[in-house]
């Protein structure tokens, strides 16, 4: 398979005609007509915990992607990264709303996003790492999107109809996220000596966090298949490095999460009674 088309093949099996550009594509409510009652036999507490964790993953990485605005190497990439972030923010909003419906608290999406401290977040640590350079960010996006896409593909058949609808919408978005990131990983890995070296550095820095993804949702086979396909085309190795201990799902975070949340939450906390 040629390097020019390796990332295109990642979209096979998904109809991504509506996947490009941002949360709200088509401005259709994915939950229109969906019964919000928790089905019989579904553990409401477990459902809420799953929605909360997946929402945290999306919110935190959306914030990291927003940091590229005014800093991306080209205007086109700035717009692309901002819109991918908006997709993830939209997923977080839907997931937080479902968590509030099922965890017995009735909390709103704003309550989850703005009025919890770092110790209450359950996102994977890969999402909270600083952006680094462009190579680091597109590699992280490739890994995160591949992992999340594999999980959302399964969740599209979840017994809870609300979570299934959220996942079905997310599959279209994540297919594009993965494709976008794969294109850049191939371009940089198979590019100049400098871009290749930066991709190698990004791989070594991120690989220790991959095992945590599989502990949270074991999509190892699908994710590694994607990575091998893209990295082979880019002339990059899959690093053999030991995993780092700790689990973001268990609130074992890096020191980078609290400053990220402080910036994200600053306006809402300064004006807690405001209507947004």
C-alpha positions as CSV (number, residue, x, y, z in Angstrom):
1,X,0.0,0.0,0.0
2,X,1.4,3.4,-0.9
3,X,2.2,5.9,1.8
4,X,-0.1,8.4,0.1
5,X,-3.2,6.2,0.7
6,X,-2.5,4.3,3.9
7,X,-4.6,6.7,5.9
8,X,-7.5,6.5,3.5
9,X,-7.8,2.8,4.1
10,X,-8.4,3.4,7.7
11,X,-11.9,4.8,6.8
12,X,-12.9,1.5,5.2
13,X,-16.0,0.0,6.9
14,X,-17.2,3.4,8.1
15,X,-19.4,5.9,6.2
16,X,-17.6,9.1,6.9
17,X,-19.3,11.3,4.4
18,X,-20.6,13.5,7.3
19,X,-17.6,13.1,9.5
20,X,-15.7,16.2,8.5
21,X,-16.0,19.4,10.4
22,X,-17.2,19.6,13.9
23,X,-19.7,18.9,16.5
24,X,-23.2,19.4,15.2
25,X,-22.5,18.4,11.6
26,X,-25.9,18.5,10.0
27,X,-27.2,20.1,13.2
28,X,-29.2,16.9,13.9
29,X,-29.9,15.9,17.5
30,X,-28.4,12.4,17.8
31,X,-30.8,11.7,20.8
32,X,-34.0,12.9,19.0
33,X,-36.7,10.3,19.8
34,X,-34.4,8.1,22.0
35,X,-35.9,6.8,25.2
36,X,-33.8,8.1,28.1
37,X,-35.0,5.6,30.6
38,X,-32.4,3.2,31.8
39,X,-33.3,-0.2,30.3
40,X,-34.1,-3.1,32.6
41,X,-31.0,-5.1,33.4
42,X,-28.6,-2.2,32.9
43,X,-26.6,-1.2,36.0
44,X,-27.3,2.6,36.2
45,X,-24.2,3.3,38.4
46,X,-21.9,1.4,36.0
47,X,-23.4,3.2,33.0
48,X,-22.9,6.6,34.7
49,X,-19.3,5.8,35.6
50,X,-18.6,4.8,32.0
51,X,-20.2,7.9,30.6
52,X,-18.3,10.1,33.0
53,X,-14.9,8.5,32.2
54,X,-15.5,8.7,28.4
55,X,-16.7,12.3,28.8
56,X,-13.6,13.2,30.8
57,X,-11.3,11.7,28.1
58,X,-13.0,13.8,25.5
59,X,-13.1,17.1,27.5
60,X,-9.5,17.0,28.5
61,X,-8.2,16.2,25.0
62,X,-10.5,18.9,23.5
63,X,-8.9,21.4,25.8
64,X,-5.4,20.3,24.7
65,X,-6.5,20.7,21.0
66,X,-7.9,24.1,21.7
67,X,-4.4,25.2,22.8
68,X,-3.3,24.9,19.2
69,X,-5.5,27.8,18.1
70,X,-3.1,30.6,17.0
71,X,-0.2,28.2,17.4
72,X,-0.6,25.5,14.7
73,X,1.9,25.4,11.8
74,X,-0.7,26.5,9.2
75,X,-4.1,28.1,9.3
76,X,-5.7,25.0,7.8
77,X,-4.3,22.8,10.5
78,X,-5.4,25.2,13.2
79,X,-9.0,25.0,11.9
80,X,-8.8,21.2,11.6
81,X,-7.5,20.8,15.2
82,X,-10.1,23.2,16.6
83,X,-12.9,21.4,14.9
84,X,-11.7,18.0,16.0
85,X,-11.7,19.5,19.5
86,X,-15.2,20.7,19.0
87,X,-16.2,17.2,18.0
88,X,-14.8,15.8,21.3
89,X,-16.4,18.6,23.3
90,X,-19.7,17.7,21.8
91,X,-19.2,14.0,22.8
92,X,-18.3,15.1,26.3
93,X,-21.5,17.2,26.6
94,X,-23.7,14.3,25.6
95,X,-21.8,11.8,27.9
96,X,-22.0,14.2,30.9
97,X,-25.7,14.7,30.4
98,X,-26.2,10.9,30.4
99,X,-24.1,10.6,33.5
100,X,-26.2,13.1,35.3
101,X,-29.4,11.3,34.3
102,X,-28.1,7.9,35.6
103,X,-25.9,8.6,38.6
104,X,-28.7,9.9,40.8
105,X,-27.3,13.4,41.2
106,X,-29.1,15.2,38.4
107,X,-25.9,17.2,37.8
108,X,-25.6,19.1,34.5
109,X,-22.8,18.9,32.0
110,X,-21.4,22.2,33.3
111,X,-21.2,20.8,36.8
112,X,-19.1,17.9,35.6
113,X,-16.9,20.0,33.4
114,X,-16.3,23.1,35.6
115,X,-16.9,22.2,39.2
116,X,-14.8,19.1,39.8
117,X,-11.2,19.1,40.8
118,X,-8.5,17.0,39.2
119,X,-8.9,14.2,41.7
120,X,-12.5,13.7,40.6
121,X,-11.6,13.3,36.9
122,X,-11.3,9.8,35.4
123,X,-9.6,10.5,32.0
124,X,-6.7,8.5,30.7
125,X,-3.4,10.2,31.3
126,X,-2.5,10.3,27.6
127,X,-5.1,12.9,27.1
128,X,-3.7,15.3,29.7
129,X,-0.1,15.3,28.6
130,X,1.1,18.7,27.3
131,X,0.9,19.2,23.5
132,X,4.6,19.2,22.9
133,X,5.4,19.8,19.2
134,X,3.0,19.1,16.3
135,X,4.4,15.6,15.9
136,X,3.6,14.7,19.5
137,X,0.0,16.0,19.1
138,X,-0.8,14.2,15.9
139,X,0.6,10.9,17.2
140,X,-1.5,11.2,20.3
141,X,-4.5,12.0,18.2
142,X,-3.9,8.9,16.1
143,X,-3.6,6.6,19.1
144,X,-6.5,8.2,21.0
145,X,-8.9,8.2,18.0
146,X,-8.0,4.6,17.1
147,X,-8.7,3.5,20.6
148,X,-11.9,5.5,21.1
149,X,-13.2,4.6,17.6
150,X,-12.8,0.9,18.4
151,X,-14.6,1.3,21.7
152,X,-17.4,3.5,20.3
153,X,-17.9,1.0,17.5
154,X,-18.8,-1.6,20.1
155,X,-20.8,0.9,22.2
156,X,-23.0,1.6,19.2
157,X,-24.7,-1.7,20.0
158,X,-24.8,-1.0,23.8
159,X,-28.0,-2.0,25.6
160,X,-28.5,1.6,26.7
161,X,-30.1,3.4,23.7
162,X,-28.7,6.8,24.7
163,X,-25.1,5.6,25.0
164,X,-25.6,3.7,21.7
165,X,-26.8,6.8,20.0
166,X,-23.9,8.9,21.3
167,X,-21.4,6.3,20.2
168,X,-23.0,6.0,16.7
169,X,-22.6,9.7,16.2
170,X,-19.0,9.6,17.6
171,X,-18.0,6.8,15.2
172,X,-18.4,9.1,12.2
173,X,-16.4,11.9,13.9
174,X,-13.6,9.6,15.2
175,X,-13.2,8.0,11.8
176,X,-12.2,11.4,10.5
177,X,-10.0,12.2,13.5
178,X,-8.1,9.0,12.9
179,X,-7.7,9.6,9.2
180,X,-6.5,13.2,9.7
181,X,-3.9,12.1,12.3
182,X,-2.7,9.1,10.2
183,X,-2.1,11.4,7.2
184,X,0.2,13.6,9.3
185,X,2.0,10.8,11.0
186,X,2.9,9.3,7.6
187,X,3.8,12.7,6.2
188,X,6.1,13.5,9.1
189,X,7.6,10.0,9.7
190,X,8.4,9.6,6.0
191,X,9.4,13.3,5.6
192,X,12.6,15.1,6.4
193,X,15.3,13.9,8.7
194,X,14.1,16.4,11.3
195,X,10.4,15.4,11.1
196,X,11.3,11.7,11.3
197,X,13.4,12.3,14.4
198,X,10.5,14.2,16.0
199,X,8.1,11.4,15.4
200,X,10.6,9.0,17.0
201,X,10.8,11.2,20.0
202,X,7.0,11.4,20.2
203,X,6.7,7.6,20.0
204,X,9.2,7.0,22.8
205,X,7.4,9.6,25.0
206,X,3.9,8.3,24.5
207,X,4.3,4.5,24.3
208,X,4.5,4.1,28.1
209,X,1.0,5.4,28.4
210,X,-0.6,3.0,25.8
211,X,-1.0,0.1,28.2
212,X,-3.3,2.3,30.4
213,X,-5.7,2.6,27.4
214,X,-6.0,-1.1,27.1
215,X,-6.5,-1.5,30.8
216,X,-9.4,1.0,30.6
217,X,-11.0,-0.6,27.5
218,X,-9.1,-3.4,25.9
219,X,-9.1,-2.5,22.2
220,X,-5.5,-3.7,21.8
221,X,-6.0,-5.7,18.6
222,X,-7.7,-2.9,16.7
223,X,-5.5,-0.1,18.0
224,X,-2.2,-2.0,17.3
225,X,-3.4,-2.9,13.8
226,X,-4.0,0.7,13.0
227,X,-0.7,1.8,14.5
228,X,1.3,-0.9,12.7
229,X,-0.4,0.0,9.4
230,X,0.4,3.7,9.8
231,X,3.8,3.4,11.4
232,X,5.0,0.9,8.8
233,X,4.0,3.4,6.0
234,X,5.8,6.1,7.9
235,X,9.0,4.1,8.3
236,X,8.6,4.2,12.1
237,X,9.0,1.4,14.7
238,X,6.6,0.4,17.3
239,X,8.6,1.1,20.5
240,X,9.2,-1.6,23.0
241,X,9.1,0.3,26.2
242,X,7.7,-0.7,29.7
243,X,4.4,0.8,30.7
244,X,4.2,3.5,33.3
245,X,2.3,2.5,36.5
246,X,-0.9,4.3,37.4
247,X,-4.4,4.7,36.0
248,X,-6.2,7.9,35.2
249,X,-9.4,5.9,35.7
250,X,-8.4,5.5,39.3
251,X,-7.6,9.3,39.6
252,X,-3.9,8.7,39.4
253,X,-3.0,11.6,37.2
254,X,0.1,13.5,36.1
255,X,0.9,16.9,37.4
256,X,-0.4,18.4,34.1
257,X,-4.1,17.9,34.7
258,X,-4.6,20.4,37.5
259,X,-3.2,23.4,35.6
260,X,-5.2,22.4,32.5
261,X,-8.4,22.3,34.5
262,X,-7.6,25.6,36.2
263,X,-7.5,27.3,32.9
264,X,-10.5,25.5,31.5
265,X,-12.6,26.2,34.6
266,X,-11.5,29.7,35.5
267,X,-14.3,31.7,34.0
268,X,-17.1,29.4,35.2
269,X,-15.7,29.4,38.8
270,X,-15.3,33.1,38.8
271,X,-18.9,33.6,37.9
272,X,-20.7,30.4,39.2
273,X,-24.2,31.9,39.0
274,X,-23.8,33.0,35.4
275,X,-25.9,31.5,32.6
276,X,-23.8,30.4,29.7
